[in-house]
Amino acid sequence: MSRLLRTSSLLLAALCSAPQALLAQTPDAADRQRAVAAAVENQLNSSRGRVFHVTTDKPLYRPGEAVWFRAWEVAVRDLSGTSGEHGVTAQLLDPRGGKVAEKRILARGGLTTNDFTLPPSLPGGSYTLRVKSDLGGQHDHPLQISTYEVPRLKKTVEFTRTSYAPGDTVTALVHVEKATGEPLTGARVTARINIGEVQIGTLVVPIDARGDGVVRFQVPPNMRQSNLLLTLNADAGGIVETLQRRVPVALTRVEVSALPEGGDLVVGLPSRVYVMARDEQGKPVDGAGQVLNEKNEVVATFSTVHAGMARFALTPKAGGRYVVKLRHPNAPEAPLPAARPAGCVLRSEGDPAAPRGSLRVVVLCSEASKGVVAATLREKLLASAPLDAAAGAPSTLDLALPEDAVGAVRVTLFDGEKRPLAERLVYRGLGQEMKVQVTADRKEYTPRDKVTLTVKTTSASGKPVAADVALAVVDDAVLRLADSKAPHLLSELYLLHEMPGQQIHEPNFYFSGDKKAPEALDLLLGTQGYRRFSWALVPR
């Protein structure tokens, strides 16, 4: 009965959305769908890639300490471990790429575990743990080595933007607490602003009962060097500690990219254009901007949401010329790609945290067109649907994805000759990954007490699942001191693999609880996930 009701609902939605949806039931549409699906699967079956993830017990070490590491080598298609045994080479490289140590290790089922003991005289700096498989491929994992002292106060500073321009107001969120995790009350916290060694300002930072405070100051309008530093000094009853962070100021030339969703703009068709701003070092640049036509008229505005990324809507006109202008002193105008006189545009609907099994796209063509939309993920065809679009009328297609589909899905529109017309990445299943719960046997402990932890892994629906777990017990004061941005397991396997060669700013942010994360993830896939077609479909 439930299946009948579900089928009736889908039919009613198809009747109400667009007349051309009915044409998708014709034999011609079904044959076209089968032909494209077979060709897509044929190409995907020729690929059997592997992906790596390396983790260490902590990101920051002292000379003489042991670096414990774990490496996963899994198949792209199903994220399963490599069967059997094979050799792996692990190397510790210094900041110049020189080899500090090397080990040969036997990997079982795609899993490698081992450790390096750091020489006591090892200089501090940024080191690399490199893992190379005898089956091909390697992965580099960053780690820091320093003769640090464990802080007695936990201090964090978070800038509200990823970059600032001269004259902008900097806002930094400050949090200070005791080593035991309790908010620090009654402490005196000051902020010192320096350009290099020259101090340009000092502020008293009020800290509330939750240990939170806010620092605001202006970037000098005539600033010419990017060495603007914010230093916090916390004095808590004789415990005095500092924390220093470089303020991200963009002073070099800013490159702005304008990327039409799906690949191309088409005259007369409403489209969305994704914007990405980066400086010469590839770091994101935030700000607001305008879109101007050939008459220098403002036809759209935008403001970056996260990491220099934004989006705006545009319906290009015949003969129209458009440029994007970011309000930044070092950002020249960026021309939009010329609109094609005819074609199709592809738009995704919904958000990355949408329920599983749901992926909706809208296709709009300037002329009556027949084609197929296919969704693939990690070398597998997830779903496909035929398209019979009337000229200028939007066609809404709902692709039924498997319940376990989590990650960056590649959605492609093919024409009747199996040629790709439009394509983009769409994330699905955000926040619906496997859940890990760690429970301690007691609420609190004293030094040298024995601690027993229970680890439980469940599916998104709450069902128990088997899993390989890496567990490290580390003073979180060390984690805050390191301020590591290395990708974790989710971002490595579900996101970064789909954007090879891209420098992704703080990839773990997109899996955080920040309210901007879902929108920022869509912007990331529309910019750094922008891709031209790599399909070469041939019949079986």
N, C-alpha and C positions, 0 to 999 in steps of 0.2 A: 504493500500500500504506500509506504513512504517513497519507494522508487517511482511509483506512478505520479505521486504529488510533485516530486522533484522534476520529473520529466515535463509535467504540465506547466510548472512554473517557468522552466527554461523556454518552452515553446511560446508561452505568453510574452516573455521578455523579448524573444526574437521578433514576434509579430509587432510589438510596440516600438522597438528600437529603430528598425530600418527595413523597408521592403526588400532590399537586396539580400537580407539574411535568409529569406526563403529560398533564394536561388542556390544557397549552399547545400541544399538537399538533392540537387540534380545529379544524375550519373556523371556528367562532365566534371562537376565540382569534386565528387568523391574520387574519381580517377585521378584528377589533378593532385588532390591531397595525398593519395597513396604513392604517386610517382615522386613527389617531392620528399615525402617522408622516407621512402626507400633510398633515394639518392643521399639524403642527409645522413641516414644511418650508415650507409656504405662508406661515406667519408669519415665519419666518426669512428667506425670500427677499425679503420687503418691506423688510429692513434692509440697508443697505450702509454701515456705519460706517468711520471711519478713526481711527487712533491715532498719537500722536506720541512721539518720544523725542529729546531734545536732550542732547548731551554737549559738554563743553569739555575743553581739553587739561590743565587742572588745576583744583582747586577754590579755590585761594588765589592772589591776584595783588597785586603792588605797583602803586601809581599810576604811570602811564607805560608799563606793560607792555601787550602785545597779548593779547587774549582770542580764541583760535581756537576756533571752534565748528562742530559738524556736527549737522544735524537730519534725522531720518528721518520721513517721512509715509507710512504703509503702510495697506493695507486690513486691516480686522479679520479678515475671513474667511480669507485665506491669507497675510497678512503680506507681500504683494507691494507694490512701490512703485507710486505713482500714475503712470499712463502719460502721456507727453507732457511739456509744460512749463507752468508756471503761476507766478504771482508770490507772493512771501513777504515779509512785513514783519518785520524783526528790530529789537527795541528793548532798550536797556539802561536799566533803571529803578533809581533810588536807593532807599534804605531807606524813604522816604515815598511811593514810587510815582511820583515825578517822572521825566520823561524826560531822560536824560543824552545819549543818542545814538539815531539811528534809521537804518536802511538798507532799501532795496528790493532784493530779490535774486531771481534767476531760479532756480527749482527745476526740476531735470531728473530724471524718473523717480522723483519723490518724495524726492530727495536735495538738501539745501541745505548749502553750505559757505561760510564767510566768516569775518571777524574784526572786532573793534573794538579800536582803540587807546585806552587809558584816558588821560584828561588827567593830566598830572603833579601837578596840585594837587587831584586828586579826594580827598575825605575818605574815611576808612576806614569800613567797615560791611558790612551784609548787603545785597547787590544782587541783582537779578533779570534774567536774560536771557529775554525774552519773544519767542516766534516765533509769528506769525499767518499762516495760509495764506489765499490768496484763495479757496480751495475751501471755506472754513469751518473753524472750530476753531482753537485756539491751545494753546501749552504753555509753562509757566514753569519755568525752571531756576535754582536758587540758586547764587550764588558770593560769595565773601568777598574784600574788598579791605582790605589792611592794609600798613603800612610795617614789615614783619617782617624779622628777620634769620634767614638759614638756619641751623638748629641744627647744631652740630658733633657732638652726641650724639643718637642716636635713642632716644626715650623714649616708652613707651606705658603707659597705666593703664586697666585694664578692671575694672569692678565686676562681681561675681558675680551681682548681682540688679539688676533695673531700677528698684527703689525700696526705700526703708527707712522705717520708722516710728520715732518717739521710743522710745529704749530698745533698738533693734535693734543687732546687731553688724555693722559694715560690713567686708566683705572685698574688698580691691582687689588684683588681680594686676598686678605691675610688671615691665616688661622694659626693659633699658637695654643699648645696644650702641654701638660706634663708628660713625662715619660710613661706614666701609668695610664695615659689616655684621658685624664680629667682635664676640663677646660682650665686654662691658666687665668686666674683672676688676681687683680692687684699688682700685675706686672707693668713695668714701664717699657713701652716699645716705641722706638723711634725709627724713622726712615731717612736714609741719607741718599741723595741723588748726586751722581758724579758723571762727568764726561772724562773718561780715563782717570787720571789722578786728580783732576780739578773738581772740587765739590761746588755744586751750584745751588744746593738747597737742602734743608733739614726740616722734617715734619714729625710732630708727635702723633702717634697712631692710637686712637682710643680703642680698647679691646673690650667687647661686651661679655656678658656672663657665659656665652657659648664659646668664647675664645676667638671670636671673629672681629675683624677690623677692615677698613677700606683706606687705601692710599690713592690720592689723586694729585697729579701735577702735570704741567705742560711741557711737551717737547720743545726745546728752544727753536723759534721760527727760523733762525739762521744757522741751524746745526749743519755741519759738514762732515762729521765723523759718526760712525755707527756704534761707538763704544759708550753708549748711555747705560749706566749701571744703577740698579736699585739695591741698596744694602739695608737689611733689617737688623736692628740691635735690640735684643730682648734681655731685660734685667729683671730676674725674679728672685728677690731676696738673696742676692749674692751669686746666683747662677747667671752668668752673662754669656750669651751666645749670639752669633751673627749668621745671617743667611743672605747670600748675594745672588741676584739674577740679572742677566743682561736684558735690557728692554729691546724688543724687536722693532727697530726703526728701519724703514726702507728708504735708503738714500740713493741707491743705484737706479739705473734705468729699469722701469717696470714694463714687462711684456704682458699684454692683455690678449687673450684668445677668446674668440666668439665661435661657438660650436653648435650648429643647428641640431636639434634632436632628431635622431634617426639618420643623419648624414647630410641632407641637402635641404635648402629652402626651395620652394616652388611658388611661382607667381600666383597670387590670388588665394593661396591656401594658408590659413592661420597656423602658425608654428610656434614652438618654444625654442629659445636660443639660450644655451648655457655659457656662462662667462667664467673665466679663470684668470686671475692676476698673480704673477710671480715676478720676483726680482731676479737679478743676474745670477744669484746663487741658487735659484730654484725655490726660494722660500716664499710662502704665501703673503700677499699684500691685501689688506682689507680696505674698504672704502665704498663710496656711492658713485653712481655715474649716470650718464644719459646715452640714448641712442638717437643719432641725428640722421636725417635724410639728405638728399643732394641739395635741398634748399636751406640746409642748416636749421631745419625745424626739428623740435624734440618730438619723437614719435613713441618713445618708451623711456622709462627710468628703472633703476635697479639699485639694490644695496646688498653688499655681500652678507651672507648668513654665517659662514664659517670658512676659515682658511682660504680667504680670497676668492670664494665661489658664490655665484648668484645665477639668477635665471630671469628672463623677461619674455613677453609674448610679442609677436610681430606677424603681420600679414604683408608680405612684400608685394609691391606694385610692379607692373611691367616697366622696365627702364629705370627702376629705382636703385639708388646707391646709398648704402647705409654704413655708418661708422659708429663704433663704441668709444665713448670718451669717459675714462675714469678720472674722477676729481682728485688728482695727485700730481704734484709738480713735475714728477719724472716719468709720467705715463703718456706716451704719444697716442694719437687716435689709432684705433685698430679697425680696419675695414671688415665688414661682414662678407662672407662668400657670396658671389653673384647668384641670384635665384635662377633656377632652371625654368624654362618656359612651360614645361609640362612634366608631370610625374606624380609621385605619391609621397605623403609624409606619414610618419608613424609616431604615435604618442602613447605613453604608458599612463595608466590610471591606478589610483590607490596608492598606498604607502608601503614601505618595506616591512612594517610590522603588521600587515594585513593577515587575516587568517590563512592557514595553510590551504592549499588546493585552489587558491584564487589568484588569477593573473588576467587582468583585463587590459586590452589595448584598443586604441581607436585609430583607424586608417582613413585617410582622406586623399582622394585622387582627383586631379584636374580633368581627367577623361575616364570614361567607363573602362574599368580594368578588372581582370581576373588574375587571381594569384593564390598563394598559400602563405600563412604565417606559421612559423615553427619556433618552438621554445626548446633550447638545449641547455644542459648543465653538466659540467665535468664529463665531457665526452659521451653524453647520453641524450637521446631525443626524449623529451618529457611529454610534449603535446604538439599537435598541429591542428590547423583549422583552415578550410577553404575561404577565399574572399571573392565575392562578386560585387564590386563597388560601382554605384552609379556616379556619374560626373558631379563633383562638388558636394556629394552627400556623405556624411560621416558613417562609417561602418564600425560597429562595436563588436569585438570578438572576445569571448570569455574562454580562456584556455584552462582546462582542468588538469592541474598538476598533481603528482603523487603526494600523499600526505607527508612523506619524509623529505620532500624537496626543500632544502635550505641552502641559500647562497646566491651568487650573482648569476641570474639566468640570462642567457643570450637569446634575444628575440629578434627574428629576421623575417622580413617580408620578401618573398620570392615572386617573380612574375610567372606567367604560364610557361615560360621556357626555362624555368629553374634558375633565372638570374636574380641575384639579390638587388633589391631596390632601396631598402631602408633597414637599419639595424641599430639596436641599443642594448645596454645591459640594464636589467631590472632586478633589484634584490627582493627576495621573498623569504619569509620565515625568520625575520629579525626578532630576537628574543625568545625564539621557540627551539633553541638548541638543547642539548642534554643538560640536565641540572645536576649540580654537585653540591651535596650537603655535608658539612663537617661538624660533628658534635663532640664536645669534650665531656669527659666523665665527671668533671667538677666545674663549678662556677669560677673558682679562683684557686691559685696555687702560691706556695712560698718557694723561695730558691731551693733547688735540688729535689723538688717533688717529682714523682713519676707522673707523666701525663699520658693518658690513653685517649686516642681519638678514633671515632667511628666515621667512616666515609661511606656515603650512600650516593649512588648514581642512578638517576631515573630519566626516562624519556620526558618530552614536553607534556605528555598526558599523565605523567606520574607513575608509569609502569617501571619496575626495576629493569636495568639493562647492565650487561657486562661491559667493563671498560678498563683500559690501562691508565693508571693514574700516577702522576708525578707529584710528590708532596715534599715541600721544603719548609722548615721552621726557621724564620729569620726575624731579627729585631726590625720592626717596621720603621724605626728611626733611621736605619741604614737605607731602607727603600726610599724614604723621603729625601734623604741626603743625595742619593744617586740620581733621583728624578729621571729614571730610565723611560725611554719612549720605544723600546724594542717591541715588535709585534708579538702578541700572544697567539695561542693556538687557533682561536676562532678567526682572527683577522688574517693569519697566515694561510689557512686552508680554505676559508670560505670567500675571501675577498682578494688578497694580493695576488693569488695565482692567476686571476682573470685579467690582471693589469701588469704584465711582465715589463720590466724596464722602467716603470714609473716610480718617481720619488714621492711616496705618499706621506703627508704630514700627519704624524700621530695617528696611525691607523686604528689603534685601540679605542679612540674616541667614538667611532661609529657603532661600537657595541656597548657603550656606556649607558648609564641611566639619564644622561643629559637630555632635556626636552628637545634640544635642537638636533639630536643625533639622527633620527629618521630622515628629516628634510636634508640634512647635510650629506647623508649617504646617497640620496638621490642625486644631489649636485655633484658628488664625487664621481658617480657612474656616468653622469652626463658630460663630464669634463675629462678627467683622467681615464675614464672608461670608454671615452669616445673612440670609435674604431672604424676604419674602412674595412671593406669586406675581404674575407680570406677564404670564401667558399669557391670550390671548383667542382661543382656537382656533375657527376657522370652516372648514367644508368648502370645497374648491375649487369 
